[in-house]
């Protein structure tokens, strides 16, 4: 097997990132990333994974440094808690449940639903729902719960993201399709059953085992956090420039 050449190689071995699925499940586009097959299981070329990971890290760095957002996506049961925790930690938008069709292609409507959720939450906090009958308050509470379940991870996303970071592009095929339609780059952790032709920055690796997923999600999240910059402040009235370059500062968690 290929020895550890890249700076990530030993860690990739340790977390089990090299293990794909059985050869019978292999997608043809995964072939260039496969080193060998052992006992019917595809084994990724760790050097290639490390090289691709470096490119993905650079892509995330560029997006974060520009003041734009990366949307973290991972809704299958094995990864949703990992994705949600990481995104919340770095204050990034996320979808860690079933992807809602139109999240990107019909963003205005999705944003309207998020705004509705925030409005009702605020009214509840202020006690402004007391004016309604008991039955009406119950219906509103149920609406809030449903909106939170579907859209709570998108509160920070005021506009379409500049990139998607996806764990298992096969499982998240609807998100990938929407991003592709809009020309939004996709950074994806993808096992051997995935279509690599649909990923802008593929990371060929195990996308199901907790240790492997946690490594990639944490690395991408930390890259985003450390390189994230605040958006430029809007010009003052009368067209004056911002007071100083301090308006563009690094954001830390």
MARROLUM-852447 format. One record per residue (C-alpha): z, x, y; residue in three letters; chain. Coordinates in Angstrom, 2 decimals. Each point is the difference from the previous one (the first is absolute). Layout:
! MARROLUM-852447
[[Z X Y] Ala A]
...
END
This chain:
! MARROLUM-852447
[[0.00 0.00 0.00] Unk A]
[[-0.66 1.11 3.54] Unk A]
[[2.87 2.12 1.29] Unk A]
[[1.81 -0.69 3.25] Unk A]
[[-2.27 1.26 2.78] Unk A]
[[0.64 -2.34 2.96] Unk A]
[[3.25 -0.17 1.97] Unk A]
[[0.67 -3.43 -1.51] Unk A]
[[-0.78 0.87 -3.61] Unk A]
[[3.50 0.52 -1.39] Unk A]
[[1.32 -3.16 1.62] Unk A]
[[-2.97 -1.99 -1.28] Unk A]
[[0.80 1.20 -3.49] Unk A]
[[3.69 -0.80 0.39] Unk A]
[[-0.55 -3.60 1.14] Unk A]
[[-2.59 -0.74 -2.67] Unk A]
[[-2.85 -0.51 2.43] Unk A]
[[-2.50 1.55 -2.42] Unk A]
[[0.11 -2.89 -2.51] Unk A]
[[-2.72 -2.62 0.31] Unk A]
[[-0.64 -2.94 -2.29] Unk A]
[[-1.65 -0.05 -3.40] Unk A]
[[-3.58 1.20 -0.14] Unk A]
[[-1.16 -3.51 -0.91] Unk A]
[[1.15 -1.21 3.44] Unk A]
[[-1.68 2.83 1.93] Unk A]
[[-2.21 -0.99 2.91] Unk A]
[[-3.22 2.07 0.14] Unk A]
[[0.77 1.20 3.54] Unk A]
[[3.23 1.61 -1.24] Unk A]
[[-1.85 2.52 -2.18] Unk A]
[[-0.14 2.83 2.60] Unk A]
[[3.79 -0.06 0.29] Unk A]
[[0.78 0.11 -3.74] Unk A]
[[0.85 3.37 -1.52] Unk A]
[[0.38 -1.04 -3.62] Unk A]
[[1.15 -2.77 -2.33] Unk A]
[[3.09 0.40 -2.18] Unk A]
[[0.90 -2.52 -2.70] Unk A]
[[-2.39 -2.46 1.61] Unk A]
[[1.55 0.35 3.48] Unk A]
[[-1.98 1.35 2.93] Unk A]
[[1.56 3.01 1.74] Unk A]
[[-0.84 0.64 3.63] Unk A]
[[-1.01 3.41 1.31] Unk A]
[[3.13 0.84 1.99] Unk A]
[[-1.83 2.48 2.24] Unk A]
[[-2.45 -2.73 0.97] Unk A]
[[2.86 -2.44 0.63] Unk A]
[[1.73 2.56 2.21] Unk A]
[[-3.18 0.67 1.96] Unk A]
[[-0.61 -3.71 0.54] Unk A]
[[3.62 -0.50 0.98] Unk A]
[[-0.35 2.61 2.74] Unk A]
[[-3.00 -1.91 1.41] Unk A]
[[1.96 -3.26 -0.11] Unk A]
[[2.92 1.64 1.82] Unk A]
[[-2.35 1.23 2.71] Unk A]
[[-1.49 -3.48 0.38] Unk A]
[[3.47 -1.54 0.42] Unk A]
[[0.94 2.75 2.45] Unk A]
[[-3.05 -0.74 2.14] Unk A]
[[0.65 -3.74 0.08] Unk A]
[[3.69 0.41 0.82] Unk A]
[[-0.66 2.57 2.71] Unk A]
[[-2.49 -2.35 1.65] Unk A]
[[2.70 -2.65 0.42] Unk A]
[[-1.69 -2.36 -2.45] Unk A]
[[1.57 -1.61 -3.07] Unk A]
[[-0.30 0.43 -3.76] Unk A]
[[0.56 -3.17 -2.01] Unk A]
[[1.91 0.70 -3.23] Unk A]
[[-1.14 -2.18 -2.92] Unk A]
[[1.52 -0.27 -3.46] Unk A]
[[0.68 -3.41 -1.49] Unk A]
[[0.28 0.50 -3.74] Unk A]
[[3.50 -0.28 -1.45] Unk A]
[[0.42 3.70 -0.82] Unk A]
[[-0.64 1.20 3.55] Unk A]
[[0.82 -2.76 2.49] Unk A]
[[3.62 1.04 0.59] Unk A]
[[-1.05 3.63 0.51] Unk A]
[[-2.70 -0.91 2.52] Unk A]
[[2.23 -2.43 1.89] Unk A]
[[2.92 2.43 0.29] Unk A]
[[-2.19 2.87 1.21] Unk A]
[[-1.88 -2.08 2.56] Unk A]
[[3.18 -1.52 1.40] Unk A]
[[1.56 3.46 0.27] Unk A]
[[-2.82 1.31 2.17] Unk A]
[[-0.63 -3.28 1.84] Unk A]
[[-3.52 -0.50 -1.32] Unk A]
[[-1.64 -3.31 -0.93] Unk A]
[[-0.25 -0.80 -3.69] Unk A]
[[-1.05 -2.50 -2.64] Unk A]
[[2.30 0.30 -3.01] Unk A]
[[-0.85 -3.32 -1.64] Unk A]
[[-3.15 -1.91 -0.81] Unk A]
[[-2.73 0.81 2.49] Unk A]
[[-0.81 -2.98 2.20] Unk A]
[[-3.75 -0.42 0.25] Unk A]
[[-1.18 0.51 3.57] Unk A]
[[2.84 2.32 0.99] Unk A]
[[-2.64 2.30 1.47] Unk A]
[[-3.20 -2.06 0.21] Unk A]
[[1.78 -3.00 1.55] Unk A]
[[2.65 1.99 1.84] Unk A]
[[0.27 -2.35 2.99] Unk A]
[[1.15 -2.85 -2.24] Unk A]
[[2.41 2.26 -1.88] Unk A]
[[1.44 1.22 3.30] Unk A]
[[0.40 -3.61 1.11] Unk A]
[[2.10 -0.69 -3.10] Unk A]
[[2.12 3.10 0.66] Unk A]
[[0.55 -1.13 3.60] Unk A]
[[1.03 -3.42 -1.26] Unk A]
[[2.53 1.63 -2.33] Unk A]
[[1.48 2.10 2.80] Unk A]
[[0.21 -3.02 2.31] Unk A]
[[1.89 -2.08 -2.56] Unk A]
[[2.31 2.90 -0.84] Unk A]
[[0.86 0.44 3.67] Unk A]
[[0.63 -3.72 0.48] Unk A]
[[2.31 0.04 -3.03] Unk A]
[[1.94 2.98 1.35] Unk A]
[[0.44 -1.73 3.35] Unk A]
[[1.15 -3.25 -1.59] Unk A]
[[-3.00 -1.81 1.40] Unk A]
[[-0.70 -1.74 -3.31] Unk A]
[[3.17 -2.08 0.36] Unk A]
[[-1.96 -2.58 1.97] Unk A]
[[-1.85 -1.00 -3.17] Unk A]
[[1.24 -2.36 -2.69] Unk A]
[[1.53 1.40 -3.17] Unk A]
[[-3.18 -0.73 -1.93] Unk A]
[[-2.17 1.65 2.64] Unk A]
[[2.21 3.10 0.03] Unk A]
[[-0.28 0.22 -3.78] Unk A]
[[-3.80 -0.14 0.20] Unk A]
[[-0.04 2.65 2.72] Unk A]
[[2.32 2.25 -2.04] Unk A]
[[-2.35 -0.30 -2.95] Unk A]
[[-2.95 0.85 2.23] Unk A]
[[1.78 3.09 1.31] Unk A]
[[0.81 1.15 -3.54] Unk A]
[[-3.60 -0.42 -1.09] Unk A]
[[-1.36 1.81 3.05] Unk A]
[[2.47 2.85 -0.52] Unk A]
[[-0.97 0.32 -3.64] Unk A]
[[-3.68 0.27 0.87] Unk A]
[[-0.09 1.75 3.36] Unk A]
[[3.25 1.86 0.74] Unk A]
[[-1.60 3.39 -0.63] Unk A]
[[-2.69 -0.63 2.62] Unk A]
[[2.25 -0.55 3.03] Unk A]
[[-0.72 3.49 1.36] Unk A]
[[-3.76 -0.33 -0.46] Unk A]
[[-1.26 -1.30 3.36] Unk A]
[[-3.60 0.95 -0.75] Unk A]
[[-2.02 1.01 -3.02] Unk A]
[[1.18 3.32 -1.47] Unk A]
[[-1.99 3.19 0.29] Unk A]
[[0.40 0.69 -3.73] Unk A]
[[1.45 -1.44 -3.20] Unk A]
[[2.18 1.92 -2.43] Unk A]
[[-0.33 -1.81 -3.33] Unk A]
[[1.81 0.51 -3.28] Unk A]
[[-2.34 -1.06 -2.84] Unk A]
[[-3.30 -0.96 1.62] Unk A]
[[-0.99 -1.96 -3.09] Unk A]
[[2.99 -2.34 0.32] Unk A]
[[-0.53 -0.23 3.78] Unk A]
[[-3.74 -0.61 -0.23] Unk A]
[[0.03 -2.81 2.58] Unk A]
[[1.69 2.22 2.59] Unk A]
[[-2.47 2.78 -0.80] Unk A]
[[-2.94 -2.39 0.35] Unk A]
[[1.18 -1.26 3.39] Unk A]
[[0.59 3.51 1.30] Unk A]
[[-3.44 1.11 -1.20] Unk A]
[[-1.65 -2.95 1.74] Unk A]
[[1.60 1.02 3.29] Unk A]
[[-0.56 3.74 -0.42] Unk A]
[[3.73 0.73 -0.21] Unk A]
[[0.64 3.24 -1.94] Unk A]
[[1.90 -0.34 -3.27] Unk A]
[[2.44 2.62 -1.25] Unk A]
[[0.74 -0.93 -3.58] Unk A]
[[2.09 1.15 -2.93] Unk A]
[[-2.28 -0.88 -2.89] Unk A]
[[0.31 0.41 -3.75] Unk A]
[[-2.89 0.43 -2.41] Unk A]
[[-0.79 -3.74 -0.14] Unk A]
[[-0.84 -0.19 3.72] Unk A]
[[-3.35 0.00 1.78] Unk A]
[[0.15 3.21 2.02] Unk A]
[[-3.21 -0.79 1.86] Unk A]
[[1.90 -2.53 2.09] Unk A]
[[2.64 2.46 1.26] Unk A]
[[-0.54 2.13 3.09] Unk A]
[[2.78 2.45 -0.90] Unk A]
[[0.77 -0.36 -3.72] Unk A]
[[3.12 1.49 -1.57] Unk A]
[[-0.75 0.07 -3.76] Unk A]
[[3.38 -0.38 -1.65] Unk A]
[[2.33 -2.28 -1.89] Unk A]
[[0.48 -3.15 2.07] Unk A]
[[2.63 -1.79 -2.10] Unk A]
[[2.82 2.37 -1.04] Unk A]
[[2.88 -0.15 2.47] Unk A]
[[0.38 3.79 0.45] Unk A]
[[-3.69 0.46 0.70] Unk A]
[[-0.30 -2.95 2.39] Unk A]
[[3.20 0.95 1.82] Unk A]
[[-1.28 3.54 0.58] Unk A]
[[-3.29 -1.10 1.56] Unk A]
[[1.45 -2.85 2.04] Unk A]
[[2.81 2.19 1.34] Unk A]
[[-2.37 2.85 0.87] Unk A]
[[-2.48 -2.24 1.80] Unk A]
[[2.80 -1.87 1.78] Unk A]
[[1.64 3.23 1.17] Unk A]
[[-3.36 1.34 1.17] Unk A]
[[-0.52 -3.16 2.02] Unk A]
[[3.52 0.10 1.45] Unk A]
[[-0.03 3.62 1.08] Unk A]
[[-3.41 -0.23 1.64] Unk A]
[[0.34 -3.45 1.55] Unk A]
[[-0.44 -0.09 3.76] Unk A]
[[0.83 -2.78 2.41] Unk A]
[[-3.02 -1.79 1.47] Unk A]
[[-1.01 0.99 3.51] Unk A]
[[1.86 -1.99 2.65] Unk A]
[[-2.27 -2.43 1.92] Unk A]
[[-0.97 1.15 3.52] Unk A]
[[2.21 -1.17 2.83] Unk A]
[[-1.22 -2.68 2.37] Unk A]
[[-2.57 1.29 2.38] Unk A]
[[-1.47 2.30 -2.63] Unk A]
[[2.70 2.67 0.24] Unk A]
[[0.29 2.35 -2.96] Unk A]
[[3.14 0.08 -2.19] Unk A]
[[2.82 2.08 1.45] Unk A]
[[-0.34 2.84 -2.50] Unk A]
[[-1.21 1.03 -3.41] Unk A]
[[3.46 -0.96 -1.24] Unk A]
[[-1.39 -3.48 -0.45] Unk A]
[[-1.70 1.36 -3.08] Unk A]
[[2.95 1.16 -2.10] Unk A]
[[0.56 0.59 -3.68] Unk A]
[[1.80 -2.85 -1.72] Unk A]
[[2.76 0.91 -2.45] Unk A]
[[1.89 -2.23 -2.41] Unk A]
END
